[in-house]
């Protein structure tokens, strides 16, 4: 029982963090990364039953803007392209009893291309499940306090933060964006960046 409570608390803490909160600070080091194409598509997007409606073009634009806001901060020497598919979404509706407090969510799939090598770095698109931030409190659903656009903007910011986390992890493990550096030089540059 204690373990289950700890897991639920951790999920609540993670969901409470807004994905855009760190944008005022320096970008997390990501090698020679520079964003090229920023493509978001919605041909297979499914709306979960009871969700609010939101126009697919609006969703594309909002997610592209969130991607640009976060990744325009990177000014590396290598171009990398994103292809993002919005698979499904749920925007919490108003009028649901407070005890239910549904949370908005979205599933996306990310593909990353290395421009110089003309190579897809993600042979299988990476799936990300995104939850809204709990900035309106854990007991009140965002359907009471936010418009559908505000809900989706929050989901987009959280999704893009998760994309950044994924890229940082891949770069650490597989050096996706350090290919321009000899193996001996990459750690030295990372130390200089931290100092």
C-alpha positions, 0 to 999 in steps of 0.5 A: 500500500505504501509503495502504491501511494509513493508511485501515485505521489510521484506521478502527481509531482511529475504531472504538476511540472509545467513543461515550459517552466525551464525555458527562461534558463539555459538549454540542456546541452545537446551536442551539435544539434540544430533544428531543421524541419519541424513537421507535425501531422494529424491524419490519424489523430483520434479524439478520445470519447467525451473529449472536447473538440479542437481543430486539427490545424490548431493542434498542428500549429500549437505543437509546432510553436512549442517545438520551435520555442524550445528547440530554437535555443539550440545553435549547433552545427548539424541539422536534425529534422522532426516528424511528429504525429499526433496519435490521439488526444483527450481534452478534459470537458467541463461539467464533470463532477469534481470528484472525477477531475479528468485530466487532459492527455495526448499521445504523439509519435516522434521521428528524428532525421540526421540531415548530413547523413540522410539517416533516420535516427528512429527506425521505429517512431518513439511514442510519448504519452503526455499528461497535463500539468496539475497547476489548477490543483489535483481535485479540479479538472482543467475543463472547469478552468481552461479553454480547449486551446489552453489545455492543448498548449499545456499538453504541447509544452509538456510533450516538447519537454519530454522530447528534449528529455528523450533526445538528451538520453539518446545523445548520452547513450548513442551520441546522436548529436556528438558525431561531429566531435572525436570521442576524446573531445566530446567530454571536454566540451561538455565540461566546458559547457557546464563550467 
